[in-house]
């Protein structure tokens, strides 16, 4: 397919020739400068910027930027805020020269793709991933510049139905162009926003959007993208109490909407919060079973693909003691059906963790029982889905 690449200018990551100017604009941004000052308040701005320019020498592409700047930062976060990050990639390691579209469950706004980047790099893949990020998160100019330097393309939110259709078509064409002609990997979440109760389900609309930019029948449109279902498992979700809080806020006020500051708080908590162990697992690329679906009506076809994707994602969860404890506490605390998967020490640790997280919630008419049930459900649902997928 022929593409008019100029039509992607509003949403695509920066190109090689744009990186230097973007970097200068970034380090001269007042809000970004204040952020940097927080890390090294004793250094004058001129020296901070001079050091950054020195380190930037030789950075010509977004991949260069990731390897020079983001890779050491992400591994620092792994060491400081997790108990280890591991990767099962056997289904794609046999095809090192192919590019993939990773469609995953969604745990963290920033780190889902960042962790995947460093894992691909560690396992000698030739490039990382381009990512779709909602423009609702690009609340400051410096954030938009930084993510475009970091191989992000923009997903527009809050549009009318007509605008959404045009935006989806453009984004889909860009994704097909990136995979088939730029030879880039893509990461995109299986749904718009995170599943706040960790009941991870692929939205048909995401798959329909991905297909729009392809050619041929529905299977051909998806086959071009070489889609890989990717499962992300966190032992602990640092945003769990924020999600539980939002559940109560929406229960008490159905018109409640998060503010931009709420989005920023979620981003910061997700990055700097404790996660325990983190596991990534690449499922079987869907090209291996797309032909099994045969000729189906459009809605039925994409419903079946979403079902296959969900089963592949669910059966590869890495389960931790907290998942089994949470399901026992919800279903029948006296029976402890899954007690063989955890010890008394594990249960005491998880109960203490829940108490600490709940204590961070400060809202009017705080409903402790409801909030606790919501948090337990977040940790129980991966196990429920795993059992159903087996």
VENLINDA-V136164 format. One record per residue. N is the residue number from 1. OMEGA is omega in degrees with one decimal (none if undefined). Layout:
((N | OMEGA) (N | OMEGA))
//
This chain:
((1 | 176.4) (2 | -179.5) (3 | 169.0) (4 | -169.9) (5 | 177.6) (6 | -179.1) (7 | -178.7) (8 | -171.2) (9 | -176.4) (10 | -174.0) (11 | -170.1) (12 | 169.3) (13 | 175.2) (14 | 172.7) (15 | -175.4) (16 | -175.8) (17 | -178.3) (18 | -171.1) (19 | -175.2) (20 | 179.3) (21 | 178.5) (22 | 179.2) (23 | 179.1) (24 | 178.7) (25 | -179.8) (26 | -174.2) (27 | 177.1) (28 | 176.7) (29 | -174.1) (30 | -177.8) (31 | 177.6) (32 | 177.7) (33 | 177.7) (34 | 177.0) (35 | 179.3) (36 | -179.9) (37 | 178.9) (38 | 179.2) (39 | -177.9) (40 | -174.7) (41 | -177.6) (42 | -178.1) (43 | 173.2) (44 | -178.5) (45 | -177.0) (46 | 179.8) (47 | 177.2) (48 | -178.8) (49 | 177.9) (50 | 178.1) (51 | 179.1) (52 | 178.4) (53 | 179.2) (54 | -179.8) (55 | -176.5) (56 | -179.5) (57 | -179.8) (58 | 178.0) (59 | -175.9) (60 | -175.9) (61 | 173.9) (62 | 176.9) (63 | 175.3) (64 | -179.1) (65 | 179.0) (66 | -175.9) (67 | -178.0) (68 | -172.2) (69 | -170.0) (70 | -177.7) (71 | 179.6) (72 | 179.1) (73 | -178.1) (74 | 177.6) (75 | 173.9) (76 | 178.4) (77 | 178.2) (78 | -178.7) (79 | -172.2) (80 | -169.6) (81 | 174.3) (82 | 172.1) (83 | 177.0) (84 | 179.8) (85 | 179.8) (86 | -164.7) (87 | 172.0) (88 | -173.0) (89 | -172.3) (90 | -176.7) (91 | 178.5) (92 | -177.2) (93 | 178.5) (94 | -176.7) (95 | -171.7) (96 | -177.2) (97 | 178.9) (98 | 173.7) (99 | -171.4) (100 | 167.7) (101 | -179.3) (102 | 176.7) (103 | -169.9) (104 | 164.3) (105 | -166.0) (106 | 178.9) (107 | -176.6) (108 | -175.0) (109 | -174.3) (110 | -166.0) (111 | 180.0) (112 | -178.9) (113 | -179.5) (114 | 176.6) (115 | 178.4) (116 | 178.7) (117 | -175.3) (118 | 176.6) (119 | 176.9) (120 | 178.3) (121 | -179.7) (122 | -177.6) (123 | 168.3) (124 | 171.1) (125 | -170.8) (126 | 178.5) (127 | -177.3) (128 | -179.5) (129 | 163.3) (130 | -172.8) (131 | 171.9) (132 | 179.5) (133 | -176.7) (134 | -179.1) (135 | 174.6) (136 | 179.3) (137 | -177.2) (138 | -168.1) (139 | 175.8) (140 | 179.2) (141 | -177.2) (142 | 178.0) (143 | 179.8) (144 | 178.7) (145 | -176.5) (146 | -177.1) (147 | 177.2) (148 | 173.3) (149 | -174.4) (150 | 173.3) (151 | 177.2) (152 | 168.7) (153 | -168.8) (154 | 172.8) (155 | -176.8) (156 | -179.4) (157 | 172.9) (158 | -177.0) (159 | 170.2) (160 | -178.2) (161 | -179.8) (162 | 179.0) (163 | -179.9) (164 | 178.9) (165 | 179.8) (166 | -179.9) (167 | 179.8) (168 | 178.6) (169 | 179.3) (170 | -178.9) (171 | 179.5) (172 | 176.9) (173 | 179.9) (174 | -178.7) (175 | 177.4) (176 | 177.7) (177 | -177.2) (178 | -177.3) (179 | -170.5) (180 | -175.9) (181 | 175.6) (182 | -177.6) (183 | 176.9) (184 | 165.8) (185 | 176.8) (186 | 166.0) (187 | 175.0) (188 | 179.4) (189 | -177.6) (190 | -178.4) (191 | 175.7) (192 | -178.2) (193 | -179.9) (194 | 171.5) (195 | -171.2) (196 | 176.5) (197 | 179.4) (198 | 171.5) (199 | -168.4) (200 | -179.5) (201 | 178.5) (202 | 177.9) (203 | 175.7) (204 | -175.7) (205 | 177.6) (206 | 179.6) (207 | 177.4) (208 | 176.7) (209 | -179.3) (210 | -176.7) (211 | -171.6) (212 | -172.9) (213 | -177.6) (214 | 179.7) (215 | 178.1) (216 | 179.5) (217 | -176.6) (218 | -179.9) (219 | 179.5) (220 | -178.9) (221 | 179.6) (222 | -176.7) (223 | 178.7) (224 | -172.2) (225 | 178.3) (226 | -172.6) (227 | 176.3) (228 | 172.6) (229 | -176.1) (230 | 179.7) (231 | 176.8) (232 | -179.2) (233 | 172.9) (234 | 172.4) (235 | 177.5) (236 | 178.3) (237 | -176.7) (238 | 178.7) (239 | -174.8) (240 | -178.3) (241 | 176.6) (242 | 177.3) (243 | 177.9) (244 | 177.8) (245 | 180.0) (246 | 175.5) (247 | -179.6) (248 | 179.8) (249 | 178.5) (250 | 175.9) (251 | -176.8) (252 | -179.6) (253 | -176.4) (254 | -179.8) (255 | -176.7) (256 | 174.1) (257 | 177.5) (258 | 175.5) (259 | 174.4) (260 | 178.2) (261 | 176.0) (262 | 178.2) (263 | 179.9) (264 | 177.8) (265 | 177.3) (266 | 178.9) (267 | -178.2) (268 | -179.7) (269 | 179.5) (270 | -178.5) (271 | -169.6) (272 | 179.6) (273 | -179.4) (274 | -175.0) (275 | -173.6) (276 | 179.6) (277 | -178.9) (278 | -176.1) (279 | 174.6) (280 | -178.5) (281 | 176.2) (282 | 176.9) (283 | -179.5) (284 | 176.9) (285 | -172.7) (286 | 177.6) (287 | -178.0) (288 | -179.3) (289 | 179.6) (290 | -176.5) (291 | -180.0) (292 | -176.2) (293 | -179.2) (294 | -179.8) (295 | 179.6) (296 | 171.3) (297 | -171.8) (298 | -175.4) (299 | 179.5) (300 | 178.7) (301 | -176.1) (302 | 174.1) (303 | 179.6) (304 | 177.4) (305 | 179.3) (306 | 178.7) (307 | 177.5) (308 | 179.4) (309 | -178.1) (310 | -179.8) (311 | -179.7) (312 | 178.4) (313 | -175.6) (314 | -174.6) (315 | 179.6) (316 | 172.0) (317 | 166.0) (318 | -175.6) (319 | -176.4) (320 | 179.6) (321 | -177.2) (322 | 178.7) (323 | 179.9) (324 | 179.4) (325 | -177.9) (326 | -179.4) (327 | 175.7) (328 | -178.9) (329 | 179.6) (330 | -170.9) (331 | -178.2) (332 | -174.2) (333 | -177.7) (334 | -175.1) (335 | -178.6) (336 | -173.1) (337 | -174.4) (338 | -174.3) (339 | 178.3) (340 | -178.0) (341 | 179.1) (342 | -180.0) (343 | 175.9) (344 | 177.2) (345 | 176.7) (346 | -177.7) (347 | 178.1) (348 | 179.7) (349 | -178.4) (350 | 177.7) (351 | 178.3) (352 | 178.5) (353 | 179.3) (354 | -179.7) (355 | 179.8) (356 | -178.8) (357 | 179.6) (358 | -179.3) (359 | 179.7) (360 | -177.1) (361 | -179.2) (362 | -179.7) (363 | 176.8) (364 | 176.9) (365 | -178.8) (366 | -176.8) (367 | -173.5) (368 | -177.0) (369 | 179.1) (370 | -178.3) (371 | 178.8) (372 | 178.9) (373 | 179.4) (374 | -179.9) (375 | 177.6) (376 | 179.3) (377 | 178.3) (378 | -177.9) (379 | 180.0) (380 | -173.1) (381 | 175.7) (382 | 178.1) (383 | 177.7) (384 | -178.4) (385 | 177.5) (386 | -178.9) (387 | -179.8) (388 | -176.2) (389 | -176.0) (390 | none))
//
